[in-house]
Amino acid sequence: MQGFPPRTSPSRRLTRSLMASLSPPTPWRSEIGATMALAWPLILANLTMQMIQATDVILMGWIGPRQLAASALGLNLTFAFALLGMGMITAAAPMMATALGKRSTAVRDVRRSFRQALWLAAILSLMFWPILWNAEPLIRALGQEPALARDAGIFLRGYMWTMFPFLLFQAMRHFLSALERPRWILGISAVGIVANALVGWGLIFGHFGLPAWGMFGGGLASSIVWGLLAAGLAMVIAFDRQFRRFHLFGRWWRPDWPRFRTLILLGLPIGLTMAFEGAVFGAAAYLMGLIDADSIAAHAIALQIAALTFMVPLGVGQAATIRVGLALGRNDRAGIGRAGWTAFVIGVGFMALMAVAMWLAPRPMITLFLDDVPANARVIGLAVSFLAVAAIFQIVDGAQVVGAGMLRGLHDTRVPMMFAFVGYWGVGIGVGVWLAFDRGWAGVGIWTGLAAGLAFVAVLMLDRWRRREGLGLVGKPGAVLQN
């Protein structure tokens, strides 16, 4: 079976023409153009996907601060599960990219990796659903108010069904990213924002002739929308001529245990790394619950704002994984170094700008989520103080996520996983609990601990990349895979 002929997207042609007009092309300028051409649709797709969740937070804020707090408890409980699954499936991206870097017509190899990612999405969803269905007693056991736990459980009974279509969507987006064709991801994700707002507004408040199901309706709306997004992207892959030759969904029921094992071995450390980070922010929400409901609501708002800015370096890190993986497949040591450092400078530079914006104008960002009325004054004030700390950790947050993406392109996942565990849970939660409860800093102490943990992980990720580059391991796949 023949691979598709190479094509150059309009965005990439525009980027290259602009770079060429500024000065003669160099390997570094070419890498900047290639990275940006791949990264910007991924960034916008990440932003649109995060906006779907931000829409849930906004709609819950319209009901009231306590409903916002309850939905935040529910969403934060799902973070670790969703990120564990997303991270494990992310392993398919460097696997497919490395195969295409070795041979551009590696159709069968790409198909094998994708199909096992599909299997993994289904298996993980079946594991997570029973836990989320019985979330209320778990949330109560974590020390939260019974009323908030009850409402969070109601929300999750509708929201939990997002898990499979969300993970399926991730598998398909990694396939498109490995082919450096990410624009469909952006287009379909953008439709999801509007759909989620309309369906959520209808099912929460009873508009458009729909039942007014309140918090359950808000969660169910997200499940419906993610199902539609996954179905839409699957139709594109199945029928678009540049993708259908891979026959990704043909005989999907056939097992491929060697490839499944490879996916698990590479993906589990990635999943645990992402789960450690997601769970630490979820744990922060539950620590806020030990303070009061206003702190939970303020944390939910500040976290959504920080998460929106985080989508940019996340997209750059995803592009770094592909670019580094392609260079690894070619055994191009210099290309690997250029791909990694280019992504690092772009991601960290953007987060430095966002740090300034958060520091100078936090209140307008916060009032997008919660009305600026006297009844909400304390929640808004707390959110402002949390964003002041978030401004500080923007740079290190960008550094650690791009650094992780660079290392994943080398198939280097196990040691970064240990960095994440020690940094997020040892440093982050340890410092946060000490400052919040022993030193009396309350919610600001928890956010300061998060900043400390992110900084710790960022330093270790960057140091590992530098050492691999210095030892010459970046161009030797066998050496990379050993540890």
C-alpha positions in Angstrom: 0.0 0.0 0.0 1.4 3.4 -1.0 1.7 6.4 1.3 0.2 9.7 0.4 2.3 12.2 -1.5 3.8 15.0 0.5 1.7 18.2 0.7 2.4 21.6 2.1 -0.5 23.3 3.9 -1.3 27.0 3.2 -0.3 27.9 6.7 3.1 26.3 6.3 3.6 28.0 2.9 2.7 31.4 4.4 5.0 30.8 7.4 7.9 29.8 5.1 7.4 32.7 2.8 7.4 35.2 5.6 10.6 33.7 7.1 12.2 33.7 3.6 11.3 37.4 3.1 13.1 38.4 6.3 16.4 36.7 5.6 17.9 33.7 3.8 16.7 30.4 5.1 18.8 28.6 7.8 18.2 25.3 9.5 17.0 27.2 12.6 14.6 29.4 10.7 13.3 26.4 8.9 12.7 24.7 12.2 10.9 27.7 13.6 8.6 27.7 10.5 7.9 24.0 10.7 7.3 24.1 14.4 4.9 27.0 14.2 3.1 25.5 11.2 2.5 22.4 13.2 1.9 24.0 16.6 -0.6 26.7 15.9 -3.5 24.5 14.9 -2.7 22.2 17.9 -2.6 25.3 20.2 -5.9 26.5 18.9 -7.4 23.0 19.2 -6.2 22.8 22.8 -7.7 26.2 23.5 -11.0 25.2 22.0 -11.1 22.0 24.0 -10.3 23.8 27.2 -13.0 26.4 26.3 -15.5 23.5 26.3 -14.7 22.9 30.0 -14.5 26.6 30.7 -18.0 26.9 29.3 -19.1 24.3 31.9 -17.6 26.5 34.7 -19.2 29.7 33.3 -22.6 28.1 33.2 -22.3 26.6 36.7 -21.2 30.1 37.9 -24.5 31.4 36.5 -26.4 29.0 38.8 -24.4 30.1 41.8 -21.1 29.9 43.7 -22.0 26.7 45.5 -23.0 24.9 42.3 -19.7 26.2 40.8 -17.8 24.8 43.8 -19.6 21.4 43.5 -19.0 21.1 39.8 -15.3 22.0 40.4 -15.1 19.1 42.9 -16.5 16.8 40.2 -14.3 18.1 37.4 -11.2 17.9 39.5 -12.0 14.3 40.4 -12.0 13.5 36.7 -8.7 15.3 36.0 -6.4 12.4 37.1 -8.4 9.8 35.2 -8.7 11.9 32.0 -5.0 12.8 32.0 -3.9 9.3 32.8 -5.8 8.0 29.8 -4.8 10.9 27.6 -1.2 10.5 28.5 -1.2 6.7 27.8 -2.7 7.3 24.4 -0.2 10.1 23.8 2.4 7.4 23.4 0.9 6.7 20.0 2.1 10.1 18.7 5.9 9.5 19.0 5.4 5.9 17.8 3.7 7.1 14.6 6.0 10.0 14.1 9.1 7.9 14.4 7.7 5.4 12.0 7.0 8.1 9.5 10.4 9.7 10.0 12.0 6.4 9.1 9.7 5.8 6.1 7.1 8.2 4.8 5.0 5.3 3.5 4.8 3.4 6.8 1.0 3.0 6.5 0.7 -0.4 8.3 3.0 0.7 11.1 0.9 3.8 11.8 -2.3 1.8 11.6 -1.1 -0.7 14.2 -0.3 2.0 16.7 -3.6 3.8 16.2 -5.7 0.7 16.5 -4.1 -0.2 19.8 -4.7 3.3 21.0 -8.3 2.8 20.2 -8.3 -0.4 22.2 -6.7 1.4 25.1 -9.3 4.2 25.1 -12.1 1.6 25.4 -10.4 -0.4 28.2 -9.6 2.6 30.3 -13.1 4.0 29.9 -14.6 0.8 31.2 -12.2 1.0 34.2 -13.0 4.6 35.0 -16.8 4.7 34.6 -17.7 2.6 37.8 -15.5 4.9 39.9 -17.1 8.1 38.6 -20.6 6.7 38.9 -20.0 6.2 42.6 -18.2 9.5 43.2 -20.4 11.0 45.9 -19.2 8.7 48.8 -15.6 9.1 47.6 -15.9 12.9 47.7 -17.4 12.8 51.1 -14.6 10.5 52.3 -12.2 13.2 51.2 -13.6 15.6 53.8 -16.0 17.7 51.6 -19.3 19.0 52.7 -22.1 16.4 52.2 -24.2 18.8 50.2 -21.4 19.7 47.8 -20.5 16.0 47.5 -24.1 15.2 46.6 -24.2 17.9 43.9 -20.8 16.9 42.5 -22.0 13.3 42.2 -25.1 14.5 40.3 -22.9 16.5 37.9 -20.6 13.5 37.3 -23.5 11.2 36.6 -23.9 13.2 33.4 -20.3 14.2 32.8 -18.6 10.8 33.2 -19.7 9.6 29.7 -17.3 12.1 28.2 -14.4 9.7 29.0 -14.5 7.4 25.9 -15.2 10.0 23.2 -12.6 12.3 24.7 -9.9 9.6 24.7 -11.0 8.4 21.2 -10.7 12.0 20.0 -7.2 12.2 21.5 -6.1 9.1 19.6 -7.4 10.5 16.3 -5.7 13.9 16.9 -2.4 12.2 17.5 -2.7 10.4 14.1 -3.4 13.7 12.4 -0.6 15.5 14.2 1.9 12.7 13.3 1.0 13.4 9.6 1.4 17.1 10.3 -2.2 17.7 9.2 -3.8 19.2 12.4 -6.2 21.7 10.9 -9.2 19.4 11.1 -8.7 19.1 14.8 -9.1 22.8 15.1 -12.1 23.1 13.0 -14.1 20.4 14.7 -13.0 21.5 18.2 -14.2 25.1 17.5 -17.6 23.7 16.6 -17.6 22.0 20.0 -17.4 25.3 21.9 -20.6 26.6 20.4 -22.4 23.3 20.7 -21.4 22.9 24.3 -22.6 26.4 25.2 -26.0 25.9 23.5 -26.6 22.3 24.7 -25.4 23.1 28.2 -27.6 26.3 28.4 -30.6 24.3 27.2 -30.2 21.3 29.5 -29.2 23.3 32.6 -31.9 26.0 32.3 -34.5 24.3 30.2 -34.2 26.3 27.0 -35.0 25.2 23.4 -37.7 22.9 24.7 -35.1 20.8 26.6 -35.7 19.7 30.2 -34.1 21.9 33.0 -31.8 19.3 34.5 -29.5 21.7 36.3 -26.1 20.3 37.2 -26.8 16.9 35.7 -27.8 18.6 32.5 -24.5 20.5 32.4 -22.5 17.3 32.7 -24.6 15.5 30.2 -24.2 18.3 27.7 -20.5 17.8 27.7 -20.9 14.1 27.2 -23.2 14.7 24.2 -20.8 17.2 22.7 -17.7 15.1 23.0 -19.6 12.2 21.4 -20.4 14.4 18.4 -16.8 15.7 18.2 -15.4 12.2 18.2 -17.9 11.1 15.5 -17.1 14.1 13.4 -13.3 13.6 13.4 -13.8 9.8 12.8 -15.8 10.7 9.7 -13.1 13.0 8.4 -10.4 10.3 8.8 -12.7 7.6 7.3 -13.6 9.6 4.2 -11.0 12.2 3.5 -8.8 10.9 0.7 -5.5 11.8 2.4 -6.4 9.8 5.5 -8.7 7.0 4.3 -5.8 5.0 2.7 -4.7 4.1 6.3 -8.0 2.2 6.9 -7.7 3.0 10.6 -11.1 1.6 11.6 -11.0 -1.5 9.4 -10.9 -4.7 11.5 -10.3 -2.6 14.6 -11.4 -5.7 16.7 -8.3 -7.7 15.8 -5.8 -7.7 18.7 -2.1 -6.8 18.2 -0.6 -7.8 21.5 3.0 -6.9 20.7 2.1 -3.4 19.7 -0.4 -3.0 22.6 2.4 -4.0 25.0 4.7 -1.4 23.4 2.0 1.2 23.7 1.5 0.4 27.4 5.3 0.4 28.2 5.8 3.8 26.6 2.4 5.3 27.5 2.0 4.3 31.1 4.9 6.6 32.3 3.5 9.4 30.2 0.0 8.8 31.6 1.3 8.8 35.1 3.3 11.9 34.6 0.2 13.8 33.3 -2.0 12.2 36.0 0.4 13.3 38.7 0.1 16.9 37.5 -3.6 16.8 36.9 -4.2 15.1 40.3 -2.1 17.6 42.1 -4.4 20.4 40.9 -7.4 18.2 41.8 -6.0 17.6 45.3 -5.5 21.4 45.6 -9.3 21.8 45.0 -10.0 19.3 47.8 -7.6 21.1 50.1 -9.5 24.3 49.3 -12.6 22.4 50.4 -11.0 22.0 53.8 -10.9 25.8 54.0 -14.4 26.8 52.6 -16.6 26.7 49.6 -15.6 30.2 48.5 -12.0 29.0 48.2 -13.1 26.1 46.0 -15.0 28.4 43.7 -12.1 30.9 43.5 -9.7 28.0 42.8 -11.9 26.8 40.0 -11.9 30.2 38.3 -8.2 30.8 38.7 -7.4 27.3 37.5 -9.5 27.7 34.3 -7.7 30.9 33.5 -4.3 29.3 34.1 -5.4 26.3 32.1 -6.3 28.4 29.1 -2.9 30.0 28.9 -1.3 26.5 29.5 -2.9 25.2 26.3 -0.3 27.2 24.3 2.9 25.6 25.6 1.0 22.3 25.7 0.4 22.6 22.0 4.1 23.6 21.4 5.1 20.6 23.5 2.9 18.4 21.4 4.5 19.8 18.2 8.0 19.2 19.8 7.1 15.6 20.4 6.3 15.2 16.7 9.3 17.2 15.4 11.7 15.5 17.7 10.2 12.1 16.9 10.5 12.7 13.1 14.2 13.7 13.5 14.8 10.7 15.7 13.4 8.4 13.0 15.9 10.0 10.6 18.7 9.6 13.2 19.3 13.4 12.8 21.0 14.4 16.0 21.3 18.1 15.0 17.7 18.2 13.9 16.6 16.8 17.3 18.4 19.5 19.1 17.0 22.3 16.9 13.4 20.9 17.3 13.7 20.7 21.0 15.2 24.1 21.7 13.0 25.9 19.2 9.9 24.6 20.9 11.3 25.5 24.3 11.9 29.1 23.5 8.5 29.6 21.8 6.6 28.0 24.7 8.4 29.7 27.6 8.4 33.1 25.8 4.7 33.0 25.4 4.1 32.1 29.1 6.4 35.1 30.1 4.0 37.4 28.3 1.0 35.7 30.0 2.6 36.2 33.4 2.7 39.9 32.8 -1.0 40.0 31.7 -2.1 38.1 34.8 -0.1 40.3 37.1 -1.5 43.5 35.6 -5.1 42.7 34.9 -6.5 39.7 36.9 -9.9 41.1 37.7 -11.3 41.4 34.1 -10.3 37.8 33.5 -12.1 36.6 36.7 -15.3 38.4 36.0 -15.8 36.5 32.8 -16.6 33.5 35.0 -18.5 35.2 37.8 -20.7 38.3 38.0 -19.0 41.3 39.7 -21.7 41.7 42.4 -21.3 42.2 46.2 -22.5 38.6 46.8 -19.4 37.3 44.9 -16.9 39.8 46.3 -15.0 37.4 48.5 -14.7 34.7 45.8 -13.4 37.3 43.3 -10.9 38.6 45.8 -9.6 35.1 46.5 -9.3 34.4 42.8 -7.3 37.6 42.3 -4.8 36.5 45.0 -4.6 33.1 43.4 -3.9 34.5 40.0 -1.1 36.6 41.5 0.7 33.4 42.3 -0.3 31.8 39.0 1.4 34.7 37.2 4.6 33.7 38.9 4.4 30.0 37.9 3.4 30.6 34.3 7.0 30.5 33.1 8.0 27.3 34.9 4.7 25.7 33.9 5.5 26.3 30.3 9.1 25.1 30.7 8.0 21.8 32.3 5.3 20.9 29.8 7.5 21.7 26.7 10.4 19.9 28.3 8.2 16.8 28.8 7.1 17.0 25.1 10.8 17.2 24.0 11.7 14.1 26.0 8.6 12.2 24.7 9.8 12.7 21.2 12.9 10.7 22.3 10.6 8.0 23.8 12.1 9.0 27.1 9.2 8.7 29.6 10.1 6.8 32.8 12.6 9.2 34.4 10.4 12.2 33.7 7.5 10.3 35.4 9.6 10.1 38.5 10.4 13.8 38.3 6.7 14.5 38.1 5.8 12.4 41.1 8.5 13.9 43.4 8.0 17.4 42.1 4.2 17.6 42.2 3.4 15.5 45.2 6.6 15.8 47.3 7.4 19.4 46.7 4.1 20.8 45.4 1.6 19.3 47.9 4.2 19.2 50.7 5.0 22.9 50.5 1.3 23.8 49.8 0.0 22.0 52.9 2.7 23.5 55.1 2.1 27.0 54.0 -1.7 26.7 53.9 -2.3 25.1 57.3 0.8 25.5 59.3 1.8 29.0 58.3 -1.8 30.3 57.9 -1.6 31.3 54.2 -4.8 29.4 53.4 -5.5 29.2 49.6 -2.5 31.3 48.6 -0.3 28.8 50.4 -1.7 26.0 48.3 -1.1 27.9 45.1 2.4 28.8 46.2 3.1 25.1 46.7 1.9 24.3 43.2 4.3 26.9 41.9 7.2 25.4 43.8 6.4 21.9 42.5 6.2 23.1 38.9 9.5 24.9 39.2 11.2 21.8 40.6 9.9 19.6 37.7 10.9 22.2 35.1 14.5 22.3 36.3 14.8 18.5 36.2 13.2 18.2 32.7 15.5 20.8 31.2 18.6 19.3 32.9 17.7 15.8 31.6 17.4 17.2 28.0 20.7 19.0 28.3 22.5 15.9 29.6 21.1 13.7 26.8 22.1 16.2 24.2 25.6 16.5 25.8 26.1 12.8 25.9 25.0 12.3 22.3 22.1 10.1 23.3 19.5 12.1 21.4 20.4 10.5 18.0 20.5 6.9 19.3 17.0 5.4 19.7 18.3 2.4 21.6 20.0 4.5 24.2 16.9 6.6 24.6 14.6 3.7 25.1 16.8 2.1 27.8 15.8 4.5 30.6 
